[in-house]
Amino acid sequence: MSGHSHDTIGVRGTHWRTQVTNSGMLIPCDGSAPVLWRVAADDRWYVPENEPTLRQKWLAGTPVAETRLHVPGGDIVQRIFCVADMGGMTLMEFVNESTLPVVIALSRNDVLTTHPPSDVVPQGIEMPSNSLVLPLGHQATVRTALLHNKPHAGQLPTAIAGYMQVLNGWETACEVASRMVLPDQSLCSRLTAVRTRLLLDESDLDMAAEHAVIERIRLGDFGADSILDVVRVVERRVKRERKSTQLAWDTEHLLSTAASVCARHHEDAAVDDIARAWLRLVDHPVEPIPAEAPEDHLLAAWLESLLAQPSASGAIVKLFPRGIPEPWWGQNFECHRLVADAHRHVSYAVRWHGARPAVLWEVHGQPGLVVTGGRADSSWSSTEASGEALLEAPMGSS
């Protein structure tokens, strides 16, 4: 698995979690037995954790794991994901993309299944006595589900959500804070992975993980102490920056998103306090933004800082504050619900007319926000709530 992949899955708002290994084995957090899988193909038994043909990926950065195992004639595909139905369950779905029938064996039989299991005991491989055997024909699919509360065997209802519905649900949940459709799709997947980990992590966040504290609130996890947590994060950052010769690259983003969170929850005094603290720092130089995208919870701050920069005084937002990244030249992209100031958001899309980018923008909130072209075109600005403008071609583009 790559560094930004998940290994913990579950249902948001519940406590049950399970680990998923890079071979597609489930290790439930409740201490119960793991769920291993084996495949009996035409030639032999396949043990996923020992097979060189095994490949795994996490779909679009969501907690939906897809593991592929090559057998004669094609792949056996396993997908693992969680749904909230029946008090919560972890589904393990198998698809036979090979040209021959196979048999799937699981190391636990206290699971729901879409097809009745076989009474045959696995032969030729060591498996627990309570194993489950499921025949799987060519191009067929079988689904199993481990209930989070009181696991037992039985029929799995056909109306349970599929993996694409779960994937789409997680993407929607992650887009509550902001949504970006970028030329580098891996960045979007990585951001989804960061945000879903935040939504699945129910522990109290260390105040040192400043952006994570605010990002989780932006994603809708708001509790009785949330505003107090935001204030503590801001106070910690401002205290540190007052002693520094230059601001950290992410300070402006942290303060603007903190103010936005407070405004959304009608904490006007906190909004004013953040604005005053920010104004006292505006004369400090700012360190350059990292050239490479961070791997952790700073990723949202990094991406949004490339796309929009609110001002300390409010009422003005710079699009492309550092210019349009060169790898994106000539490629369409869009972003939605970026913080413009404490009380407003901005969305925009970029479409190219030859070497020149056209920006189509929309301001969410009260009128009067000044939108500028930042380093992409410092000569352009508008106070319109929406519109389209053709900006200058990036320097050096053809």
HELIX and SHEET records of a PDB file:
HELIX    1   1 PRO A   48  ASN A   50  5                                   3    
HELIX    2   2 LEU A   59  GLY A   61  5                                   3    
HELIX    3   3 ASP A   85  GLY A   87  5                                   3    
HELIX    4   4 TYR A  163  CYS A  174  1                                  12    
HELIX    5   5 GLN A  185  LEU A  200  1                                  16    
HELIX    6   6 GLU A  210  ARG A  218  1                                   9    
HELIX    7   7 SER A  226  ARG A  242  1                                  17    
HELIX    8   8 THR A  251  ARG A  264  1                                  14    
HELIX    9   9 ASP A  268  LEU A  279  1                                  12    
HELIX   10  10 LEU A  299  LEU A  307  1                                   9    
HELIX   11  11 GLU A  326  TRP A  328  5                                   3    
HELIX   12  12 GLY A  374  ALA A  376  5                                   3    
SHEET    1   A 3 THR A   8  GLY A  10  0                                        
SHEET    2   A 3 ARG A  17  VAL A  20 -1                                        
SHEET    3   A 3 LEU A  26  PRO A  28 -1                                        
SHEET    1   B 4 TRP A  45  TYR A  46  0                                        
SHEET    2   B 4 TRP A  37  ALA A  40 -1                                        
SHEET    3   B 4 VAL A 102  LEU A 106 -1                                        
SHEET    4   B 4 LEU A 132  LEU A 136 -1                                        
SHEET    1   C 7 ARG A  55  TRP A  58  0                                        
SHEET    2   C 7 ALA A  65  VAL A  71 -1                                        
SHEET    3   C 7 GLY A  74  VAL A  83 -1                                        
SHEET    4   C 7 MET A  89  ASN A  96 -1                                        
SHEET    5   C 7 THR A 141  LEU A 147 -1                                        
SHEET    6   C 7 LEU A 112  THR A 113 -1                                        
SHEET    7   C 7 GLY A 154  GLN A 155  1                                        
SHEET    1   D 5 ARG A 179  VAL A 181  0                                        
SHEET    2   D 5 PHE A 333  ASP A 341 -1                                        
SHEET    3   D 5 ARG A 344  HIS A 353 -1                                        
SHEET    4   D 5 ARG A 356  HIS A 364 -1                                        
SHEET    5   D 5 SER A 386  LEU A 390 -1                                        
SHEET    1   E 4 ALA A 308  PRO A 310  0                                        
SHEET    2   E 4 ILE A 316  LEU A 319 -1                                        
SHEET    3   E 4 VAL A 370  GLY A 373  1                                        
SHEET    4   E 4 ASP A 377  SER A 382 -1                                        
END                                                                             
